[in-house]
Amino acid sequence: MQEIVHQLGELFLQAVPTVLIILLFYFMLRALFFKPLLAVMAERDSRTVGAQKAAEAAQAAAAEKVKQYQEALKQARGQVYAEQEAARKKLLDERAAQIKDARARAAGEVSAAKARVAAELAAARRDLEATVAQLSSEIARRILQTPPRPSAPAREAR
């Protein structure tokens, strides 16, 4: 058994330089490779997180601007609709005033025409009344002037 322990001791002694080389290699790799690599990865992560936060902030700002734009657009539409409504009301009022004036003119013309017709009717009646007496006396005179003959045909009035 002593021999086995002695062989194990020699084996460990032979392995010590290899272990030292591996440890030295580990510390050198750690200092020269892994530390800078981990630093670069940490910086990349921090930049990524920062970029994500900046992107979220930009999205929030863009959403706010879109909201403001939509509100401004809504107000502009409301203003345009109000202006259109005012213009439409003005046109309707003007049209109603023109219709009222036209009706008043038409009513005036109708009443003037009625007055003219009434005056013409009165003049025609006066003329007719004046000529009725003449015509009746003329008719009576002609009838009384020529007696009808039974054998002769009746004369026509001229």
C-alpha positions as CSV (number, residue, x, y, z in Angstrom):
1,M,0.0,0.0,0.0
2,Q,2.9,2.2,0.6
3,E,3.9,1.8,-3.0
4,I,0.5,3.0,-4.2
5,V,0.7,6.0,-2.0
6,H,4.2,6.7,-3.3
7,Q,3.0,6.3,-6.9
8,L,0.1,8.7,-6.2
9,G,2.5,11.2,-4.6
10,E,4.7,11.1,-7.7
11,L,1.7,11.4,-9.9
12,F,0.6,14.5,-8.0
13,L,4.1,15.9,-8.1
14,Q,4.1,15.4,-11.9
15,A,0.7,17.0,-12.1
16,V,1.6,20.1,-10.1
17,P,3.3,21.9,-13.1
18,T,0.3,21.1,-15.3
19,V,-2.1,22.5,-12.7
20,L,0.1,25.6,-12.3
21,I,0.2,26.1,-16.0
22,I,-3.6,25.6,-16.2
23,L,-4.2,28.1,-13.3
24,L,-1.8,30.6,-14.9
25,F,-3.6,30.1,-18.3
26,Y,-6.9,30.6,-16.5
27,F,-5.9,33.8,-14.8
28,M,-4.3,35.1,-18.0
29,L,-7.4,34.3,-20.1
30,R,-9.6,35.8,-17.4
31,A,-7.6,39.0,-17.3
32,L,-6.9,39.3,-21.0
33,F,-9.9,37.8,-22.6
34,F,-13.0,37.3,-20.4
35,K,-12.8,40.6,-18.5
36,P,-12.8,42.7,-21.6
37,L,-15.4,40.5,-23.3
38,L,-17.7,40.7,-20.2
39,A,-17.1,44.5,-20.1
40,V,-18.0,44.8,-23.8
41,M,-21.1,42.6,-23.3
42,A,-22.2,44.7,-20.3
43,E,-21.7,47.9,-22.3
44,R,-23.7,46.4,-25.1
45,D,-26.5,45.4,-22.7
46,S,-26.5,48.9,-21.2
47,R,-26.6,50.5,-24.6
48,T,-29.4,48.1,-25.7
49,V,-31.4,48.9,-22.6
50,G,-30.7,52.6,-23.1
51,A,-31.8,52.4,-26.7
52,Q,-34.9,50.6,-25.7
53,K,-35.7,53.2,-23.2
54,A,-35.0,56.0,-25.8
55,A,-37.2,54.2,-28.3
56,E,-40.0,53.9,-25.7
57,A,-39.6,57.6,-24.9
58,A,-39.7,58.4,-28.6
59,Q,-42.8,56.3,-29.1
60,A,-44.5,58.1,-26.1
61,A,-43.6,61.4,-27.6
62,A,-44.8,60.4,-31.0
63,A,-48.1,59.1,-29.5
64,E,-48.5,62.5,-27.7
65,K,-47.8,64.3,-31.0
66,V,-50.3,62.2,-32.8
67,K,-52.8,62.9,-30.1
68,Q,-52.2,66.6,-30.3
69,Y,-52.4,66.4,-34.1
70,Q,-55.7,64.6,-34.0
71,E,-57.0,67.1,-31.5
72,A,-55.9,70.0,-33.7
73,L,-57.4,68.3,-36.7
74,K,-60.7,67.8,-34.8
75,Q,-60.7,71.5,-33.8
76,A,-59.9,72.5,-37.4
77,R,-62.8,70.3,-38.7
78,G,-65.1,71.8,-36.1
79,Q,-64.1,75.3,-37.2
80,V,-64.6,74.5,-40.8
81,Y,-68.0,73.0,-40.1
82,A,-68.9,76.1,-38.1
83,E,-67.8,78.3,-41.0
84,Q,-69.7,76.2,-43.5
85,E,-72.8,76.3,-41.3
86,A,-72.5,80.1,-40.9
87,A,-72.1,80.5,-44.7
88,R,-75.0,78.2,-45.3
89,K,-77.2,80.1,-42.9
90,K,-76.2,83.4,-44.5
91,L,-77.1,82.1,-47.9
92,L,-80.4,80.7,-46.6
93,D,-81.1,84.1,-45.0
94,E,-80.2,85.9,-48.2
95,R,-82.4,83.6,-50.2
96,A,-85.3,84.0,-47.8
97,A,-84.9,87.8,-48.1
98,Q,-84.9,87.6,-51.9
99,I,-87.9,85.3,-51.9
100,K,-89.7,87.7,-49.5
101,D,-88.8,90.7,-51.8
102,A,-89.9,88.8,-54.9
103,R,-93.2,87.9,-53.2
104,A,-93.8,91.5,-52.1
105,R,-93.0,92.7,-55.7
106,A,-95.3,90.0,-57.1
107,A,-98.1,90.9,-54.7
108,G,-97.7,94.6,-55.6
109,E,-97.8,93.7,-59.3
110,V,-100.8,91.5,-58.7
111,S,-102.6,94.2,-56.8
112,A,-101.7,96.8,-59.5
113,A,-103.0,94.4,-62.2
114,K,-106.2,93.8,-60.2
115,A,-106.6,97.6,-59.9
116,R,-106.0,98.0,-63.6
117,V,-108.5,95.3,-64.4
118,A,-111.0,96.8,-62.0
119,A,-110.5,100.2,-63.6
120,E,-110.8,98.7,-67.1
121,L,-114.0,96.9,-66.0
122,A,-115.5,100.1,-64.6
123,A,-114.6,101.9,-67.8
124,A,-116.0,99.2,-69.9
125,R,-119.3,99.3,-67.8
126,R,-119.5,103.0,-68.2
127,D,-118.9,102.7,-71.9
128,L,-121.5,99.9,-72.1
129,E,-124.0,101.9,-70.1
130,A,-123.4,104.9,-72.3
131,T,-123.9,102.9,-75.5
132,V,-126.8,100.8,-74.1
133,A,-129.1,103.7,-74.3
134,Q,-128.0,104.6,-77.8
135,L,-128.2,101.0,-79.0
136,S,-131.6,100.5,-77.5
137,S,-133.0,103.7,-79.1
138,E,-131.4,102.7,-82.4
139,I,-132.9,99.3,-82.3
140,A,-136.3,100.6,-81.3
141,R,-136.2,103.2,-84.1
142,R,-135.4,100.7,-86.7
143,I,-138.0,98.3,-85.6
144,L,-140.6,101.0,-85.5
145,Q,-139.6,102.6,-88.8
146,T,-140.3,99.7,-91.2
147,P,-143.3,97.6,-90.6
148,P,-142.8,94.0,-91.7
149,R,-144.6,92.9,-94.9
150,P,-146.1,89.6,-94.9
151,S,-145.2,88.8,-98.4
152,A,-141.6,90.3,-98.4
153,P,-138.7,88.6,-96.5
154,A,-137.6,90.3,-93.4
155,R,-134.7,92.8,-93.7
156,E,-131.6,92.2,-91.8
157,A,-130.2,94.7,-89.5
158,R,-127.1,96.4,-90.6
